[in-house]
Every structure is written in structure tokens, then in C-alpha cells.
Amino acid sequence: MKRADLVIFDCDGVLIDSEIISARMLVAELARLGLSIDLNYVRSHFLGRSYPVVMETIRREFGLDLPPAFEDGYREALLDAFRRELRIMPGVREVMERLAVPFCVATSSSPRRAAFSLALVGLDGLVDGRLYTASQVSRGKPAPDLFLYAAAQMGTPPARCLVIEDSLTGLRAGLAAEMTVWRFTGGSHLAGSDEMAEPEDARPHARLASFDAFATMAPDLMRHP
């Protein structure tokens, strides 16, 4: 790959194994309102997208106008589930600590949820102010805006950025930003998922099954002991 001067990590499903928790919680909360969807539907339609986009899709596709209290109730229930179940992705801390180039995080999550999640798994100190969310741009993923914004804030040309993403939505965003894109496939939400298939507009430059392989795939980006 081209030499990268910046690594941009997605958060959910990349740094933290959160997507399966979020999907299960959304299925359960919507079931309370009489809407039955399964995990595969959530993976295919909502993975990597911001909360407002998910809610708009539900309104459009199912004609369900969610009550005003739904968002706050869902968010609080999700954070409670994170407290009980959230885990850091194996090996990612070691990669972040050994990177020889700067890195940042660019996520579709809300600022509160992202900051809470990173603190919960002990990554907040490593990220340290380099967290960018969809709330800071007019268009979320799959538009390239968030990745371009993050690169600009970090002072790095898009062509010199390496994006680590898990969802098709995020892959499309990174490719649209004309960055090098690797797909991380080690999250539990992708096991047996239709999302493993990659259409032509969402084909990464490489796939990363485990962060233990990162140093082998990009030795020039790592500090050596």
C-alpha cells in the first residue's frame, strides 16, 4: 500500500465489539413497539449509520413514527448494556500504542456514546481529543465528509490516510474520500453475516481479520521495540 501518514479508525465494530450489542438492543426496543425486525436486517440497513438515519429509515420503510421518548430510552438502555457487556477489540490497544504515525477516530456514533464507549474500555487517554463524529459534518457515512473532515483536522491529505472500517457504509465512505481502506472483519457482529459480501463500490484494498496481523501488514507504520 501507499505510505500512510495518518490512520483513521472507525469506532463501533473496530475499536470496540459493540455492534452486536447495539443490534440486539434495537431489535428488542422496536419489538416493544410492535415492530419485528431481525439482526440480519439491522446489519444490512443500519450498520455504520448514524442514529438519525436509522430512525428515518424506520419511519420510511415501516411507517412507524417513533414516540419522542424512544431515542432517550434506547440510548440509556444501550449505555447500560455497554456497561455490562462492552469489550475492547483484542490487540487494538497494542496497535495504537505502537503506531509510528498519528491516528484518530471517526465514527457515526453520537459524541456522548463514542466518548462513553472509549472511556469504558480505557481508550480515551490514547485517543485524547482526536475523536470526530457525524455530528460535525452535514452528511454522514457513506458520504466521505466525516473522513475528509478528520483528515483536515489532523492536517493530512486524504491520499495519505489509511482507514480501518468494518461496515459496507464505512467502506464506501473511505473509498469516496479516496483514502486507502482496510476492512476489519474480527467483530462478532460479522460472524455468519451477509455483510461479509462486498459489492463493487465497497471493496476494500485489504482485509484485516485480527489486529494481531496489523504489524505484519503495515510494518512501516509501527515502532519497533
C-alpha positions in Angstrom: 0.0 0.0 0.0 1.0 3.7 -0.3 2.8 5.1 2.8 0.2 6.4 5.2 0.8 9.4 7.4 -2.5 9.0 9.3 -4.6 6.1 10.5 -8.3 6.8 10.9 -10.1 4.2 13.0 -13.9 3.7 12.9 -15.1 3.1 16.5 -18.0 0.6 16.7 -17.1 -2.8 15.4 -13.4 -1.8 15.0 -12.1 -0.5 18.3 -14.9 -1.9 20.4 -17.0 -5.0 19.9 -20.2 -3.0 20.2 -22.2 -3.6 17.0 -23.8 -6.9 18.1 -24.9 -5.3 21.4 -26.4 -2.3 19.6 -28.2 -4.5 17.1 -29.8 -6.7 19.8 -30.9 -3.7 21.8 -32.5 -2.0 18.8 -34.4 -5.2 17.9 -35.6 -5.6 21.4 -36.7 -1.9 21.8 -38.5 -1.9 18.5 -40.3 -5.1 19.4 -41.8 -3.3 22.4 -43.5 -1.0 19.8 -44.8 -4.0 17.8 -42.1 -3.8 15.0 -40.4 -7.1 14.4 -37.1 -7.0 12.6 -34.1 -9.4 12.8 -30.4 -9.0 13.3 -29.7 -9.5 9.6 -32.0 -6.6 8.7 -30.2 -4.4 11.2 -26.8 -5.5 9.8 -27.8 -4.8 6.2 -29.6 -1.5 6.7 -28.2 0.2 9.8 -24.6 -0.9 10.4 -22.3 2.1 10.3 -25.1 4.7 10.0 -25.9 7.5 12.5 -28.9 7.3 14.8 -31.0 9.9 12.9 -30.5 8.0 9.6 -31.6 4.8 11.3 -34.7 6.4 12.7 -35.6 8.0 9.4 -35.3 4.6 7.7 -37.7 3.0 10.2 -40.2 5.8 9.6 -39.9 5.5 5.8 -39.8 1.7 5.5 -42.2 0.7 8.2 -44.4 3.7 8.7 -43.6 3.8 12.4 -43.5 7.2 13.9 -41.4 6.7 17.0 -42.6 8.4 20.2 -40.5 11.3 21.4 -39.2 9.3 24.4 -37.9 6.4 22.2 -34.5 7.9 21.4 -33.6 8.8 25.0 -34.9 5.4 26.3 -33.0 3.5 23.7 -29.8 5.4 24.2 -29.9 4.9 28.0 -30.7 1.2 27.7 -27.8 0.8 25.3 -25.3 2.5 27.6 -26.5 0.2 30.4 -25.9 -2.8 28.1 -22.4 -1.4 27.3 -21.6 -1.2 31.0 -22.3 -4.9 31.3 -21.1 -6.3 28.0 -18.8 -4.0 26.1 -15.3 -5.3 25.3 -12.3 -3.8 23.5 -11.2 -5.5 20.3 -8.3 -7.8 21.0 -5.0 -6.4 20.0 -6.1 -2.9 19.1 -4.6 -1.1 22.1 -1.2 -2.6 21.3 -1.5 -1.4 17.7 -2.5 2.1 18.8 0.4 2.3 21.3 2.9 1.1 18.7 1.9 3.3 15.8 4.7 5.4 14.4 2.2 7.8 12.7 -0.7 9.8 14.2 -4.1 8.3 14.4 -7.7 9.5 15.1 -11.2 8.1 15.4 -14.1 8.9 13.0 -17.5 7.5 14.0 -21.2 7.7 13.2 -21.9 7.4 16.9 -23.0 10.4 18.9 -20.3 12.3 20.7 -21.7 11.2 24.1 -21.9 7.5 23.1 -18.4 7.5 21.5 -16.7 9.2 24.4 -18.5 6.9 26.9 -17.5 3.8 25.0 -13.9 4.7 24.6 -13.7 5.6 28.3 -15.4 2.3 29.3 -12.7 0.2 27.6 -9.8 2.5 28.6 -9.0 4.0 25.2 -10.0 7.6 25.9 -6.5 8.5 27.0 -5.0 7.2 23.8 -7.5 9.0 21.6 -7.1 12.2 23.6 -9.1 14.8 21.7 -8.8 13.1 18.3 -12.4 11.9 18.2 -14.6 13.1 15.3 -18.3 12.2 14.9 -21.0 12.5 12.3 -22.5 15.4 14.3 -19.6 17.6 13.0 -20.5 17.2 9.3 -23.6 17.7 7.2 -23.6 14.3 5.6 -22.7 11.1 7.5 -21.3 7.9 6.0 -21.4 6.6 3.3 -20.6 10.2 2.2 -16.9 10.9 2.5 -17.5 14.1 4.6 -16.5 12.7 8.1 -13.3 11.1 6.9 -12.3 14.2 5.0 -13.1 16.4 8.0 -11.0 14.1 10.2 -8.1 14.2 7.8 -8.3 18.0 7.5 -8.3 18.4 11.3 -5.3 16.2 11.5 -3.5 18.1 8.7 -3.2 15.1 6.4 -4.0 14.8 2.7 -6.7 12.1 2.0 -4.4 10.2 -0.2 -2.0 9.7 2.8 -4.7 8.3 5.1 -5.4 4.7 6.0 -9.0 4.0 7.1 -9.9 0.9 9.2 -13.6 0.2 8.8 -16.0 -2.7 9.3 -19.3 -1.8 7.7 -20.1 -1.5 4.0 -21.3 2.0 4.7 -17.9 2.9 6.2 -16.0 1.2 3.4 -18.0 3.3 0.8 -17.2 6.5 2.8 -13.5 5.8 2.9 -13.3 4.9 -0.7 -15.3 8.0 -1.7 -12.8 10.0 0.3 -10.1 8.5 -1.9 -8.2 7.0 1.0 -6.7 3.6 1.4 -9.3 1.4 3.1 -8.9 -1.8 5.1 -11.8 -3.8 6.3 -11.7 -5.1 9.8 -13.6 -8.4 9.9 -12.9 -9.5 13.5 -16.1 -8.1 15.2 -18.6 -10.6 16.5 -21.4 -8.9 14.5 -19.9 -10.1 11.2 -19.8 -13.8 12.0 -22.1 -15.5 9.6 -23.4 -12.2 8.3 -24.5 -11.3 4.7 -22.5 -8.1 5.3 -19.3 -10.1 4.6 -20.2 -9.9 0.9 -18.7 -6.8 -0.7 -20.3 -5.1 -3.7 -18.1 -3.4 -6.2 -18.5 0.0 -4.6 -17.5 -1.3 -1.2 -14.4 -3.4 -1.9 -11.5 -2.6 0.5 -7.9 -2.5 -0.5 -7.2 -5.2 2.1 -8.9 -7.2 4.9 -7.8 -7.4 8.5 -9.2 -10.3 10.4 -7.3 -9.6 13.6 -5.3 -6.7 15.0 -2.5 -9.1 15.7 -1.9 -9.1 12.0 -1.6 -5.3 11.7 2.1 -5.1 12.2 2.8 -7.7 9.6 0.5 -6.0 7.1 1.9 -2.5 7.7 5.4 -2.8 9.3 6.4 0.7 8.2 3.6 2.2 10.3 4.8 0.6 13.5 7.5 1.5 16.0 9.7 -1.5 16.6 10.8 -2.5 20.1 
